[in-house]
Amino acid sequence: MTDEKRNGKKPLMEVKDITKKFPGVKALDNVSLTFYPGEIHAVVGENGAGKSTLMKVMAGAYKPDQGTIYFQDEKVSFSHPVEAQRMGISIIYQEFNLLPERTVAQNIYLGREPSKFGVINLRQLNKQTEDVLKDLGVDKMISPTSMVSSLS
């Protein structure tokens, strides 16, 4: 892990020398990126440039063939996207589809609902969603319990 800092902050996540191969193609070839807290990044490139592959490696959907991922100064290796999600790393796909017959809260936490013994805790689900909506500054416009089909 590098000791490099930006604006006094240490890197939140770093990918170093990531290589990922598929039959007949090297999708990523020694890719390195550093992400600092509070930054927003856009990954752009031509079709087949490896954008989705890089995101899937970072989020645990693919294992890199070579290279290292660091998260908050710790070397990490994800076997499954759930492991990355537990650390707060997830992908919002461009072609993301909402479920109109579900609430805002259910859509936001789909597949990650707070539960105990398989029973979803709706109170906690709605509270967590309320916190997210407040952080985004839209809590006065959107309710966690609103049906997505009712949104414009």
N, C-alpha and C positions, 0 to 999 in steps of 0.2 A: 504494500500500500504506500502510496506517495505521501509525503508530508506537505505537499503543495496546498496552499490555501488561497481562497478568493474572497476578498472583502472580509477577512478575518474568519471565514467559515471553512471548515474541512469538507471534503467531498461527501455527499450523501451516498452516492453510488458511483462505482467505477467499473467499466469493463475493459479488460486489457488483453490485447492480442487474441481476440475471439475468432476462431475459425469453425465453420460449419459446412460439411459436405453432404450432398445427396448424390445418389447414383448419377454419374455423368456431369455433375456440376459442383463447383465450389461456390456456395451461396455467400459466405463470408470469408474474407481472407485477412487475418490479423487485424481486425477492427478494434480500435480503442476509443473510448469516450469517457468523459468525466462529467458528473452531474452534481451541482451544488444546490443547497437548500434555497428555495425561492426563485429558482430559474425555471423558465419555460423553454422547451426545445421543440423544434419541428424536424422531423426526419423526412427528407424529400429526395427523390431520385426517380430514375426511369423504372418502368416495369422490369422486374427481374434483378433489380440492383441489390436486393437483400434487406430492404427496410422491414418487412414483416418478419423475416427470419430473425433479424437482430432483436426486435421487440419480443418475439416468442422465446428467444434464448434468455433475455433479461427477466421475463415473467415466468420462466420455468416450464413452458410448454415444450421446448426443445433443450436437449443437453448439448453444449458445445463440444466439438471434437477436440478442441484445443483452446487454451486461454483461461483466464481467471475473472471471476466477478467478486467485487467487494461491495458490501453494504454496511455503512456506518463503521468503517475501518475493519470490518471482519470479513474474512474470506468465506463466501457462501457457495453452495452447490445445490440447486433445486432439482428434485426428482419429479416434482409435480407442481402445477400452477398453484395449488392450495398452499404449498409451503411458502411460495412467494407472496401470496395474498395475506398470509398470517403476518408477514413483515410489512405489509402495506403496499406491496408492488402488484399492480394489475394492469391489464390493457383494456382500454375502451376502443373497440373496433370501429372502424369507419362505417361499416355496414350494420351498425348496431340496430336491432329491431326491438321496439317496445311492445309490451303485451297490453293492448288497450283495455282488456277486461280485468286488469289488475290495478292496484293502487300505485301511487308514486313510490311509496316506501317499498312495496313488493318488487317493483321494477328495479329500484336502485340496489337492493340487497338480494336479488334473485340468485339462488344457489348459495348464499352466504347468510341466510336469515339466522338471527340469534334464536337458539332453541335449547331445550333441555329434554332429554329422552325422546327426541324426535318431534316434540311439540313446539311450534313456533311461538315465541314470546312477542305478541303483537304490541304490547305496551313498550317494550324495549326497542322493537323494530321502528315504531313510530317516533320514539324519542331520538334514536340515532339519526333517523332521517331528518327530523326537525333540526338537529345540530348541523347536519350537512347543509341544509337549505339556508340556515342562518349564516354559516361560513361563506356561502355563495351570495348572500345578500338578497335572496329571493323568498325568504320565509313569509313575507307579507303577501306575496302573490300566489304561492303554491303551498298547498297543505299536503302533509305526508299521506293523508287518508283520501285525497282526491283520486278519482278514477282517471287513468291516463286518457281514456276516451273522451273525457270532459274538457281536456286541455286543448287550447288552440295553437 
